[in-house]
């Protein structure tokens, strides 16, 4: 059991103060997006939610060529990270069990800067499993998970919730969560049933910030531009803020003077290849970053089948051949394998014809069979 002294706990809390963070995002908060966000100035980055049962007892391997650390189970890659983000990446898990949550946390705790429990996800699969937003309706289980993690892991433990329709109920839950010894609390200022298009209720954060002080409280919701950061802090008193959709639109949102979407997208693709990220996931993220779905650029990227054609569409073919293709595994760029195999077959056929090689036995027999017929 880990026993925290007040000085260490204070130091852990300080990590979450005065920061601008990358929020956890399903399918988007992958290693390349996290590394690129850090490059552009993010102070901390959250992983996408990973279910405790998936990560618990995974096998850990390190790619000597890329430095990517992979956690795999039954031949599936569950989580990837890199030493470059170790001191600034927060691993978010979904859990409904203190015991399984601890197994999961112990699997990754030496490769991450913190563990975060997702108590806000409204997705059906999460809620039906007793995870995500379902935990907000089961505070005893929620707090049992947090207490188990706080007392037994060697990194800071945090929690992310939404708000209830009832403000008093929200504040009461926040107090219970804070009493578990967590190092920070993130509040997504929407209810479980609100959609992203509905305005986040920043005003619901003020009481939580005031009553939980000095615990760091992080605001999540409607941080879409760099200027929103200071506006949110002044409006709510929040210690820090995190952004999701803002980073999807342009990962350089963490800088006051950002770069163009095109430049950010190119850098994302390069980061994805260096991390040997799944091509399918990279394409999914890139298409989210292009908002003009009718543009020629979008249609060209949409038609791409592998990293080579994507790089050609973006004008970075030289990077692909000089560096990118050397990092990406065949498993994460499967169409490349098929295309290379097809090219090899066509090349072999062309060579056979050019040197007068006799056709294969099956082909040679065809005229005879026709004659007999």
Kinemage of the C-alpha trace (Angstrom):
@kinemage 1
@onewidth
@group {chain A} dominant
@subgroup {mainchain}
@vectorlist {calphas} color= white
{ca unk a 1} P 0.000 0.000 0.000
{ca unk a 2} L 1.271 3.455 -0.907
{ca unk a 3} L 1.245 6.015 1.899
{ca unk a 4} L 1.429 9.591 0.640
{ca unk a 5} L 3.065 12.294 2.683
{ca unk a 6} L 1.612 15.776 2.407
{ca unk a 7} L 4.637 17.158 0.566
{ca unk a 8} L 4.437 14.514 -2.170
{ca unk a 9} L 0.685 14.918 -2.487
{ca unk a 10} L 1.148 18.666 -2.859
{ca unk a 11} L 3.736 18.120 -5.593
{ca unk a 12} L 1.368 15.805 -7.414
{ca unk a 13} L -1.463 18.321 -7.218
{ca unk a 14} L 0.829 21.021 -8.594
{ca unk a 15} L 1.239 19.033 -11.796
{ca unk a 16} L -2.392 19.806 -12.596
{ca unk a 17} L -2.332 23.538 -11.876
{ca unk a 18} L -2.184 26.317 -14.458
{ca unk a 19} L -2.203 23.888 -17.349
{ca unk a 20} L -3.660 23.475 -20.808
{ca unk a 21} L -4.324 19.801 -21.472
{ca unk a 22} L -5.369 17.424 -24.240
{ca unk a 23} L -8.633 15.747 -23.261
{ca unk a 24} L -9.278 12.014 -23.651
{ca unk a 25} L -10.887 11.286 -27.037
{ca unk a 26} L -12.193 8.001 -28.399
{ca unk a 27} L -10.123 6.858 -31.419
{ca unk a 28} L -8.332 10.222 -31.643
{ca unk a 29} L -6.276 10.419 -28.440
{ca unk a 30} L -3.688 8.027 -29.829
{ca unk a 31} L 0.086 8.245 -29.448
{ca unk a 32} L 0.717 10.482 -32.512
{ca unk a 33} L -1.977 12.987 -31.480
{ca unk a 34} L -0.593 13.087 -27.942
{ca unk a 35} L 3.010 13.567 -29.078
{ca unk a 36} L 2.003 16.273 -31.552
{ca unk a 37} L -0.060 18.082 -28.896
{ca unk a 38} L 2.943 18.056 -26.569
{ca unk a 39} L 5.095 19.396 -29.407
{ca unk a 40} L 2.672 22.290 -29.850
{ca unk a 41} L 2.630 23.133 -26.153
{ca unk a 42} L 0.154 20.948 -24.261
{ca unk a 43} L 1.190 20.580 -20.622
{ca unk a 44} L -0.372 17.144 -20.119
{ca unk a 45} L -2.127 14.727 -22.469
{ca unk a 46} L -4.789 12.136 -21.664
{ca unk a 47} L -5.046 8.823 -23.470
{ca unk a 48} L -8.363 7.710 -24.893
{ca unk a 49} L -10.308 5.566 -22.439
{ca unk a 50} L -9.057 1.984 -22.205
{ca unk a 51} L -11.124 -0.614 -20.360
{ca unk a 52} L -9.370 -2.104 -17.331
{ca unk a 53} L -9.951 -5.720 -18.392
{ca unk a 54} L -8.319 -5.004 -21.750
{ca unk a 55} L -5.079 -3.578 -20.382
{ca unk a 56} L -4.711 -5.716 -17.244
{ca unk a 57} L -1.841 -8.201 -17.566
{ca unk a 58} L -0.909 -7.159 -21.102
{ca unk a 59} L 2.524 -8.032 -22.450
{ca unk a 60} L 4.865 -5.040 -22.678
{ca unk a 61} L 7.344 -4.764 -25.556
{ca unk a 62} L 9.584 -1.979 -26.862
{ca unk a 63} L 10.302 -1.385 -30.545
{ca unk a 64} L 14.043 -0.723 -30.731
{ca unk a 65} L 13.668 1.129 -34.034
{ca unk a 66} L 10.922 3.582 -33.050
{ca unk a 67} L 11.027 3.519 -29.249
{ca unk a 68} L 7.294 2.790 -29.167
{ca unk a 69} L 6.190 0.853 -26.094
{ca unk a 70} L 3.329 -1.518 -26.871
{ca unk a 71} L 0.972 -3.331 -24.538
{ca unk a 72} L -0.552 -6.317 -26.304
{ca unk a 73} L -2.912 -9.163 -25.466
{ca unk a 74} L -3.955 -12.117 -27.611
{ca unk a 75} L -2.179 -10.607 -30.602
{ca unk a 76} L -3.998 -7.256 -30.258
{ca unk a 77} L -2.322 -3.931 -29.568
{ca unk a 78} L -4.221 -2.402 -26.638
{ca unk a 79} L -2.116 0.666 -25.805
{ca unk a 80} L 1.007 2.356 -27.144
{ca unk a 81} L 3.166 5.013 -25.559
{ca unk a 82} L 6.689 6.419 -25.807
{ca unk a 83} L 9.378 7.614 -23.417
{ca unk a 84} L 8.969 11.117 -24.880
{ca unk a 85} L 5.568 11.433 -23.198
{ca unk a 86} L 6.214 9.447 -20.023
{ca unk a 87} L 6.324 12.448 -17.687
{ca unk a 88} L 3.229 14.065 -19.221
{ca unk a 89} L 0.781 11.350 -20.267
{ca unk a 90} L -2.235 10.457 -18.121
{ca unk a 91} L -3.667 6.988 -18.679
{ca unk a 92} L -7.467 7.042 -18.594
{ca unk a 93} L -9.266 3.841 -17.786
{ca unk a 94} L -12.842 2.681 -17.688
{ca unk a 95} L -13.632 0.454 -14.731
{ca unk a 96} L -16.400 -0.845 -12.525
{ca unk a 97} L -14.185 -2.857 -10.165
{ca unk a 98} L -11.543 -1.733 -7.646
{ca unk a 99} L -9.613 -4.986 -8.082
{ca unk a 100} L -9.527 -4.941 -11.888
{ca unk a 101} L -8.768 -1.213 -11.928
{ca unk a 102} L -5.731 -1.848 -9.757
{ca unk a 103} L -4.517 -4.662 -12.028
{ca unk a 104} L -4.821 -2.319 -14.995
{ca unk a 105} L -3.065 0.567 -13.259
{ca unk a 106} L -0.171 -1.638 -12.162
{ca unk a 107} L 0.285 -2.809 -15.738
{ca unk a 108} L 1.081 0.709 -16.998
{ca unk a 109} L 2.019 2.812 -13.960
{ca unk a 110} L 5.761 2.805 -14.680
{ca unk a 111} L 5.227 4.187 -18.204
{ca unk a 112} L 2.795 7.021 -17.457
{ca unk a 113} L 2.588 10.178 -15.351
{ca unk a 114} L -0.850 9.502 -13.865
{ca unk a 115} L -3.974 7.358 -13.807
{ca unk a 116} L -7.422 8.836 -14.500
{ca unk a 117} L -10.765 7.148 -13.853
{ca unk a 118} L -13.429 7.925 -16.455
{ca unk a 119} L -16.719 8.665 -14.694
{ca unk a 120} L -18.318 10.739 -17.429
{ca unk a 121} L -18.569 8.642 -20.598
{ca unk a 122} L -22.248 8.439 -21.645
{ca unk a 123} L -21.727 5.748 -24.295
{ca unk a 124} L -24.022 2.733 -24.051
{ca unk a 125} L -21.272 0.090 -23.848
{ca unk a 126} L -19.643 1.951 -20.969
{ca unk a 127} L -22.786 2.662 -18.968
{ca unk a 128} L -24.178 -0.861 -19.371
{ca unk a 129} L -20.929 -2.209 -17.969
{ca unk a 130} L -21.271 -0.052 -14.871
{ca unk a 131} L -18.474 2.230 -16.041
{ca unk a 132} L -18.280 5.845 -17.167
{ca unk a 133} L -21.299 7.992 -16.283
{ca unk a 134} L -22.902 5.002 -14.513
{ca unk a 135} L -20.372 5.437 -11.701
{ca unk a 136} L -21.794 8.860 -10.911
{ca unk a 137} L -25.007 7.121 -9.863
{ca unk a 138} L -23.027 4.640 -7.770
{ca unk a 139} L -20.740 6.848 -5.637
{ca unk a 140} L -19.809 4.039 -3.245
{ca unk a 141} L -18.325 1.969 -6.064
{ca unk a 142} L -16.769 5.066 -7.669
{ca unk a 143} L -15.022 6.072 -4.454
{ca unk a 144} L -13.948 2.499 -3.699
{ca unk a 145} L -12.136 2.366 -7.053
{ca unk a 146} L -10.436 5.714 -6.450
{ca unk a 147} L -9.389 4.826 -2.890
{ca unk a 148} L -7.914 1.519 -4.062
{ca unk a 149} L -5.908 3.275 -6.755
{ca unk a 150} L -4.764 6.172 -4.540
{ca unk a 151} L -3.548 3.781 -1.854
{ca unk a 152} L -1.773 1.322 -4.128
{ca unk a 153} L -0.182 2.970 -7.167
{ca unk a 154} L 2.965 5.055 -7.450
{ca unk a 155} L 1.580 7.871 -9.628
{ca unk a 156} L -1.124 10.526 -9.115
{ca unk a 157} L -4.746 9.427 -9.457
{ca unk a 158} L -7.393 11.731 -10.916
{ca unk a 159} L -11.038 11.505 -11.927
{ca unk a 160} L -13.225 12.951 -14.681
{ca unk a 161} L -16.970 13.490 -14.211
{ca unk a 162} L -19.898 15.360 -15.754
{ca unk a 163} L -22.500 17.413 -13.936
{ca unk a 164} L -25.980 16.365 -12.823
{ca unk a 165} L -29.050 18.435 -13.592
{ca unk a 166} L -29.169 19.001 -9.831
{ca unk a 167} L -26.307 21.301 -8.784
{ca unk a 168} L -26.430 20.212 -5.135
{ca unk a 169} L -26.062 16.582 -6.153
{ca unk a 170} L -23.054 17.471 -8.310
{ca unk a 171} L -21.307 19.393 -5.534
{ca unk a 172} L -21.985 16.609 -3.026
{ca unk a 173} L -20.457 14.023 -5.362
{ca unk a 174} L -17.439 16.241 -5.969
{ca unk a 175} L -16.834 16.434 -2.213
{ca unk a 176} L -17.004 12.652 -1.853
{ca unk a 177} L -14.584 12.163 -4.728
{ca unk a 178} L -12.169 14.729 -3.321
{ca unk a 179} L -12.118 12.889 0.027
{ca unk a 180} L -10.561 9.804 -1.612
{ca unk a 181} L -7.198 11.558 -1.910
{ca unk a 182} L -7.134 12.183 -5.658
{ca unk a 183} L -4.718 14.766 -7.045
{ca unk a 184} L -7.169 16.591 -9.332
{ca unk a 185} L -10.752 16.514 -10.574
{ca unk a 186} L -11.844 17.212 -14.145
{ca unk a 187} L -15.420 18.343 -14.717
{ca unk a 188} L -16.988 18.171 -18.159
{ca unk a 189} L -19.545 20.967 -17.846
{ca unk a 190} L -22.346 19.064 -19.543
{ca unk a 191} L -24.800 16.502 -18.244
{ca unk a 192} L -24.708 12.889 -19.315
{ca unk a 193} L -27.442 13.479 -21.906
{ca unk a 194} L -26.096 16.712 -23.428
{ca unk a 195} L -24.420 16.577 -26.827
{ca unk a 196} L -21.287 18.504 -27.874
{ca unk a 197} L -23.366 20.963 -29.926
{ca unk a 198} L -25.087 22.106 -26.720
{ca unk a 199} L -23.259 24.873 -24.885
{ca unk a 200} L -21.175 23.764 -21.917
{ca unk a 201} L -22.392 25.148 -18.587
{ca unk a 202} L -19.221 26.762 -17.290
{ca unk a 203} L -21.130 28.483 -14.498
{ca unk a 204} L -21.718 25.107 -12.867
{ca unk a 205} L -18.009 24.897 -12.047
{ca unk a 206} L -17.726 27.912 -9.737
{ca unk a 207} L -19.038 26.271 -6.559
{ca unk a 208} L -16.996 23.139 -7.127
{ca unk a 209} L -13.807 25.178 -7.554
{ca unk a 210} L -14.501 27.242 -4.441
{ca unk a 211} L -15.557 24.399 -2.172
{ca unk a 212} L -12.862 21.902 -3.202
{ca unk a 213} L -9.970 24.366 -2.989
{ca unk a 214} L -7.021 23.756 -2.891
{ca unk a 215} L -7.736 20.618 -4.963
{ca unk a 216} L -7.027 21.406 -8.643
{ca unk a 217} L -10.239 21.467 -10.695
{ca unk a 218} L -9.932 21.173 -14.472
{ca unk a 219} L -12.577 22.506 -16.850
{ca unk a 220} L -13.596 20.516 -19.900
{ca unk a 221} L -16.133 21.695 -22.493
{ca unk a 222} L -16.142 24.323 -25.260
{ca unk a 223} L -12.422 25.115 -25.231
{ca unk a 224} L -12.284 25.513 -28.999
{ca unk a 225} L -9.792 28.362 -29.398
{ca unk a 226} L -6.657 29.481 -27.610
{ca unk a 227} L -8.408 32.603 -26.274
{ca unk a 228} L -11.014 30.414 -24.568
{ca unk a 229} L -8.418 29.276 -22.038
{ca unk a 230} L -8.061 32.558 -20.201
{ca unk a 231} L -11.758 33.318 -20.570
{ca unk a 232} L -12.648 30.007 -18.910
{ca unk a 233} L -10.217 30.545 -16.064
{ca unk a 234} L -11.511 34.027 -15.349
{ca unk a 235} L -15.124 32.908 -15.578
{ca unk a 236} L -14.882 29.828 -13.362
{ca unk a 237} L -11.684 30.050 -11.343
{ca unk a 238} L -10.655 26.683 -12.779
{ca unk a 239} L -7.070 25.661 -12.151
{ca unk a 240} L -6.602 24.322 -15.667
{ca unk a 241} L -8.558 23.527 -18.822
{ca unk a 242} L -8.568 20.749 -21.392
{ca unk a 243} L -9.669 20.633 -24.989
{ca unk a 244} L -10.943 17.867 -27.247
{ca unk a 245} L -12.670 19.233 -30.358
{ca unk a 246} L -10.295 22.187 -30.475
{ca unk a 247} L -7.341 19.833 -30.829
{ca unk a 248} L -9.081 17.770 -33.485
{ca unk a 249} L -9.633 20.914 -35.541
{ca unk a 250} L -5.988 21.911 -35.129
{ca unk a 251} L -3.511 20.367 -32.641
{ca unk a 252} L -1.551 23.637 -32.576
{ca unk a 253} L -4.403 25.141 -30.519
{ca unk a 254} L -2.018 24.865 -27.561
{ca unk a 255} L 0.000 27.756 -29.015
{ca unk a 256} L -1.099 31.364 -29.112
{ca unk a 257} L 0.276 31.576 -32.633
{ca unk a 258} L -0.782 28.284 -34.155
{ca unk a 259} L -0.034 26.818 -37.568
{ca unk a 260} L -2.358 26.143 -40.486
{ca unk a 261} L -4.571 23.062 -40.498
{ca unk a 262} L -2.622 21.746 -43.492
{ca unk a 263} L 0.718 22.062 -41.709
{ca unk a 264} L -0.678 20.492 -38.528
{ca unk a 265} L -2.181 17.628 -40.517
{ca unk a 266} L 1.089 16.936 -42.303
{ca unk a 267} L 2.910 16.885 -38.964
{ca unk a 268} L 0.269 14.538 -37.585
{ca unk a 269} L 0.767 12.090 -40.456
{ca unk a 270} L 4.525 12.179 -39.927
{ca unk a 271} L 4.085 11.564 -36.193
{ca unk a 272} L 1.684 8.712 -36.956
{ca unk a 273} L 4.178 7.000 -39.237
{ca unk a 274} L 7.043 7.435 -36.787
{ca unk a 275} L 4.828 5.804 -34.151
{ca unk a 276} L 3.704 3.067 -36.577
{ca unk a 277} L 0.117 4.040 -35.919
{ca unk a 278} L -2.600 2.033 -37.641
{ca unk a 279} L -3.215 3.498 -41.094
{ca unk a 280} L -6.982 3.146 -40.660
{ca unk a 281} L -6.864 5.182 -37.451
{ca unk a 282} L -4.581 7.802 -38.992
{ca unk a 283} L -6.908 8.240 -41.966
{ca unk a 284} L -9.913 8.515 -39.640
{ca unk a 285} L -8.237 11.302 -37.675
{ca unk a 286} L -6.960 13.153 -40.737
{ca unk a 287} L -10.432 13.257 -42.269
{ca unk a 288} L -11.794 14.691 -39.018
{ca unk a 289} L -9.209 17.472 -39.229
{ca unk a 290} L -10.392 18.471 -42.722
{ca unk a 291} L -13.704 20.252 -42.229
{ca unk a 292} L -14.278 21.033 -45.927
{ca unk a 293} L -15.535 17.610 -46.983
{ca unk a 294} L -16.161 18.790 -50.554
{ca unk a 295} L -12.638 20.053 -51.182
{ca unk a 296} L -10.381 18.250 -53.694
{ca unk a 297} L -7.846 17.651 -50.906
{ca unk a 298} L -10.421 15.878 -48.752
{ca unk a 299} L -11.608 13.689 -51.609
{ca unk a 300} L -8.031 12.733 -52.510
{ca unk a 301} L -7.263 11.778 -48.912
{ca unk a 302} L -10.542 9.923 -48.653
{ca unk a 303} L -9.566 7.824 -51.658
{ca unk a 304} L -6.110 6.952 -50.298
{ca unk a 305} L -5.602 3.310 -49.373
{ca unk a 306} L -2.246 3.286 -47.592
{ca unk a 307} L 0.384 5.603 -46.136
{ca unk a 308} L 2.179 5.897 -49.473
{ca unk a 309} L -0.865 7.234 -51.313
{ca unk a 310} L -1.754 9.468 -48.365
{ca unk a 311} L 1.735 10.966 -48.340
{ca unk a 312} L 1.575 11.491 -52.099
{ca unk a 313} L -1.736 13.328 -51.694
{ca unk a 314} L -0.178 15.583 -49.042
{ca unk a 315} L 3.016 16.267 -50.969
{ca unk a 316} L 5.350 14.437 -48.583
{ca unk a 317} L 6.364 11.479 -50.733
{ca unk a 318} L 10.037 12.191 -49.993
{ca unk a 319} L 9.391 11.796 -46.255
{ca unk a 320} L 7.562 8.531 -46.869
{ca unk a 321} L 10.473 6.938 -48.712
{ca unk a 322} L 13.245 8.453 -46.578
{ca unk a 323} L 11.769 7.770 -43.151
{ca unk a 324} L 8.083 6.959 -42.875
{ca unk a 325} L 7.908 3.561 -44.526
{ca unk a 326} L 10.853 2.365 -42.448
{ca unk a 327} L 8.863 2.856 -39.241
{ca unk a 328} L 5.423 1.532 -40.145
{ca unk a 329} L 4.887 -2.194 -39.743
{ca unk a 330} L 3.069 -4.241 -42.391
{ca unk a 331} L 0.415 -4.985 -39.786
{ca unk a 332} L -0.426 -1.303 -39.417
{ca unk a 333} L -0.376 -0.579 -43.161
{ca unk a 334} L -1.942 -3.730 -44.634
{ca unk a 335} L -2.838 -2.303 -48.056
{ca unk a 336} L 0.848 -1.570 -48.638
{ca unk a 337} L 1.523 -5.290 -48.406
{ca unk a 338} L -1.230 -6.092 -50.900
{ca unk a 339} L -0.099 -3.384 -53.304
{ca unk a 340} L 3.537 -4.492 -53.107
{ca unk a 341} L 2.495 -8.086 -53.695
{ca unk a 342} L 0.463 -7.061 -56.734
{ca unk a 343} L 3.348 -4.993 -58.089
{ca unk a 344} L 5.723 -7.877 -57.542
{ca unk a 345} L 3.444 -10.262 -59.400
{ca unk a 346} L 3.053 -7.899 -62.351
{ca unk a 347} L 6.810 -7.339 -62.425
{ca unk a 348} L 7.501 -11.079 -62.432
{ca unk a 349} L 5.033 -11.628 -65.295
{ca unk a 350} L 6.630 -8.809 -67.284
{ca unk a 351} L 10.108 -10.292 -66.774
{ca unk a 352} L 8.955 -13.747 -67.848
{ca unk a 353} L 7.585 -12.357 -71.086
{ca unk a 354} L 10.676 -10.284 -71.766
{ca unk a 355} L 13.049 -13.285 -71.555
{ca unk a 356} L 10.781 -15.741 -73.380
{ca unk a 357} L 9.899 -17.908 -70.406
{ca unk a 358} L 7.486 -20.706 -71.249
{ca unk a 359} L 3.984 -20.354 -69.794
{ca unk a 360} L 3.030 -22.381 -66.717
{ca unk a 361} L 1.910 -25.988 -67.136
{ca unk a 362} L -1.756 -25.140 -66.677
{ca unk a 363} L -1.586 -22.498 -69.389
{ca unk a 364} L 0.363 -24.780 -71.713
{ca unk a 365} L -2.267 -27.486 -71.458
{ca unk a 366} L -5.153 -25.205 -72.306
{ca unk a 367} L -4.869 -25.391 -76.142
{ca unk a 368} L -4.688 -29.199 -76.039
{ca unk a 369} L -7.797 -29.414 -73.880
{ca unk a 370} L -9.588 -27.123 -76.268
{ca unk a 371} L -8.542 -29.285 -79.252
{ca unk a 372} L -9.923 -32.418 -77.613
{ca unk a 373} L -13.129 -30.618 -76.879
